[in-house]
Amino acid sequence: MNAKFKNLIWILIFVIFLGLAYYAYQDLLAGYRTQQENQLQNDLSVKDDAKNSSAPDFKVFDSQDREIKLSEFKGKPVVLNFWASWCPPCRSEMPHFNEVYVQTGEDVVFMMVDLVDGQRETQAKGQAFIEEQGYDFPAYFDNEQIAAQIYGISSIPTTYFINSEGNIVKAYRGAINKDTLQKGIDLIRP
């Protein structure tokens, strides 16, 4: 065999290897995406223990440090969202919340509760984030982390949809998109 023929064989073997590697990678990637989508569906599923239960009351603070309680909004549907400014999934869903908040007006109460731990997240950081982004919805601050404890928040963002009778109708863990947000609101709007 001459050198050119050997080189041609090696190039052909290398091209076949690259082709096989590409198809194997695509197959693995498709399986990974399916696994991620299934996990996302699990994360976004209704928390069975929360569905149709009475929403526990809690107190948080508004930007002027006034105490606000969830019970003050009884009689109106409430979107309750727990977030923090350092949280990328929280940041990704905020534009959807703001857009839907502007569209719904006074029909639905949005309680966007910033989980303030005093270190990674402070009220000042949360307020600055809301102002920098130009969001219109009111932000509330869980400075004592009482609301997070009451609702058993283990990951953020987490969103609860509470009807006008004060019952949790649906809850999602993880970032939600505009369509999911709107579907949740449709469930609680009279």
C-alpha positions as semicolon CSV with decimal commas, in nm:
position;residue;x (nm);y (nm);z (nm)
1;M;0,000;0,000;0,000
2;N;0,128;0,337;-0,081
3;A;0,126;0,630;0,160
4;K;-0,153;0,818;-0,019
5;F;-0,384;0,521;0,001
6;K;-0,310;0,475;0,375
7;N;-0,380;0,843;0,438
8;L;-0,705;0,817;0,243
9;I;-0,811;0,516;0,453
10;W;-0,729;0,701;0,777
11;I;-0,920;1,009;0,663
12;L;-1,219;0,792;0,569
13;I;-1,206;0,616;0,909
14;F;-1,182;0,955;1,084
15;V;-1,482;1,093;0,888
16;I;-1,686;0,782;0,972
17;F;-1,583;0,819;1,336
18;L;-1,691;1,185;1,337
19;G;-2,022;1,094;1,177
20;L;-2,090;0,823;1,433
21;A;-1,987;1,055;1,718
22;Y;-2,221;1,325;1,585
23;Y;-2,519;1,088;1,566
24;A;-2,443;0,941;1,907
25;Y;-2,421;1,292;2,052
26;Q;-2,754;1,390;1,893
27;D;-2,917;1,075;2,034
28;L;-2,779;1,142;2,383
29;L;-2,884;1,506;2,360
30;A;-3,239;1,409;2,261
31;G;-3,256;1,173;2,560
32;Y;-3,121;1,444;2,790
33;R;-3,373;1,697;2,662
34;T;-3,657;1,449;2,717
35;Q;-3,531;1,388;3,070
36;Q;-3,507;1,764;3,135
37;E;-3,857;1,821;2,996
38;N;-3,995;1,547;3,220
39;Q;-3,818;1,701;3,520
40;L;-3,955;2,042;3,428
41;Q;-4,306;1,898;3,408
42;N;-4,256;1,749;3,755
43;D;-4,126;2,080;3,889
44;L;-4,417;2,266;3,736
45;S;-4,680;2,022;3,853
46;V;-4,941;2,096;4,114
47;K;-4,829;2,043;4,466
48;D;-5,099;1,794;4,569
49;D;-5,073;1,883;4,937
50;A;-5,138;2,250;4,855
51;K;-5,421;2,220;4,604
52;N;-5,758;2,344;4,730
53;S;-5,624;2,412;5,078
54;S;-5,668;2,739;5,258
55;A;-5,380;2,977;5,193
56;P;-5,202;3,042;5,523
57;D;-5,179;3,407;5,622
58;F;-4,844;3,579;5,665
59;K;-4,697;3,925;5,690
60;V;-4,437;4,087;5,466
61;F;-4,326;4,447;5,417
62;D;-4,374;4,684;5,125
63;S;-4,107;4,922;4,996
64;Q;-4,205;5,180;5,262
65;D;-4,162;4,916;5,538
66;R;-4,536;4,895;5,601
67;E;-4,659;4,557;5,719
68;I;-4,882;4,383;5,462
69;K;-5,075;4,063;5,524
70;L;-5,204;3,818;5,265
71;S;-5,543;3,826;5,440
72;E;-5,580;4,194;5,342
73;F;-5,646;4,075;4,987
74;K;-5,919;3,823;5,071
75;G;-6,203;3,859;4,824
76;K;-5,961;3,903;4,532
77;P;-5,763;3,643;4,342
78;V;-5,393;3,648;4,431
79;V;-5,081;3,543;4,243
80;L;-4,822;3,478;4,514
81;N;-4,465;3,450;4,385
82;F;-4,150;3,392;4,591
83;W;-3,830;3,518;4,430
84;A;-3,488;3,679;4,482
85;S;-3,291;3,916;4,262
86;W;-2,986;3,683;4,247
87;C;-3,194;3,390;4,114
88;P;-3,162;3,344;3,733
89;P;-3,493;3,152;3,691
90;C;-3,668;3,423;3,895
91;R;-3,520;3,691;3,674
92;S;-3,627;3,503;3,361
93;E;-3,993;3,492;3,460
94;M;-4,022;3,849;3,592
95;P;-4,093;4,010;3,251
96;H;-4,389;3,771;3,207
97;F;-4,523;3,861;3,550
98;N;-4,489;4,231;3,478
99;E;-4,660;4,206;3,140
100;V;-4,954;4,007;3,278
101;Y;-4,974;4,236;3,583
102;V;-5,010;4,539;3,355
103;Q;-5,274;4,359;3,146
104;T;-5,485;4,239;3,440
105;G;-5,485;4,568;3,628
106;E;-5,678;4,562;3,953
107;D;-5,857;4,232;3,877
108;V;-5,581;4,020;4,030
109;V;-5,345;4,095;4,317
110;F;-4,980;4,018;4,254
111;M;-4,778;3,951;4,568
112;M;-4,420;3,934;4,446
113;V;-4,240;3,833;4,766
114;D;-3,864;3,881;4,775
115;L;-3,695;3,631;5,007
116;V;-3,460;3,853;5,204
117;D;-3,190;3,670;5,398
118;G;-2,989;3,980;5,486
119;Q;-2,674;3,855;5,314
120;R;-2,718;3,724;4,962
121;E;-3,048;3,910;4,928
122;T;-3,129;4,236;5,102
123;Q;-3,433;4,455;5,069
124;A;-3,213;4,721;4,909
125;K;-3,090;4,474;4,644
126;G;-3,445;4,358;4,572
127;Q;-3,579;4,713;4,544
128;A;-3,288;4,819;4,323
129;F;-3,350;4,522;4,092
130;I;-3,722;4,606;4,055
131;E;-3,644;4,972;3,987
132;E;-3,361;4,897;3,741
133;Q;-3,584;4,665;3,542
134;G;-3,875;4,911;3,549
135;Y;-4,127;4,657;3,678
136;D;-4,471;4,790;3,765
137;F;-4,590;4,520;4,005
138;P;-4,554;4,584;4,377
139;A;-4,270;4,403;4,548
140;Y;-4,298;4,281;4,904
141;F;-4,013;4,177;5,128
142;D;-4,004;3,871;5,352
143;N;-3,743;4,025;5,583
144;E;-3,807;3,774;5,859
145;Q;-3,855;3,477;5,621
146;I;-4,182;3,396;5,793
147;A;-4,379;3,364;5,469
148;A;-4,114;3,131;5,325
149;Q;-4,133;2,911;5,635
150;I;-4,512;2,906;5,637
151;Y;-4,525;2,803;5,270
152;G;-4,232;2,563;5,301
153;I;-4,035;2,732;5,025
154;S;-3,739;2,508;4,943
155;S;-3,662;2,646;4,597
156;I;-3,733;2,963;4,407
157;P;-3,914;3,076;4,215
158;T;-4,235;2,925;4,350
159;T;-4,578;3,055;4,254
160;Y;-4,917;2,999;4,416
161;F;-5,253;3,085;4,262
162;I;-5,505;3,172;4,533
163;N;-5,874;3,227;4,456
164;S;-6,091;3,502;4,603
165;E;-6,208;3,267;4,882
166;G;-5,847;3,236;4,999
167;N;-5,786;2,880;4,873
168;I;-5,478;2,766;4,688
169;V;-5,592;2,642;4,350
170;K;-5,258;2,567;4,187
171;A;-4,888;2,592;4,272
172;Y;-4,574;2,574;4,061
173;R;-4,213;2,529;4,157
174;G;-3,969;2,670;3,905
175;A;-3,988;2,949;3,651
176;I;-4,312;2,975;3,458
177;N;-4,381;3,137;3,124
178;K;-4,654;3,382;3,026
179;D;-4,895;3,111;2,907
180;T;-4,866;2,914;3,230
181;L;-4,910;3,233;3,432
182;Q;-5,221;3,324;3,234
183;K;-5,367;2,973;3,274
184;G;-5,315;2,995;3,649
185;I;-5,486;3,332;3,661
186;D;-5,776;3,196;3,456
187;L;-5,825;2,932;3,727
188;I;-5,859;3,189;4,006
189;R;-6,035;3,472;3,827
190;P;-6,411;3,474;3,891
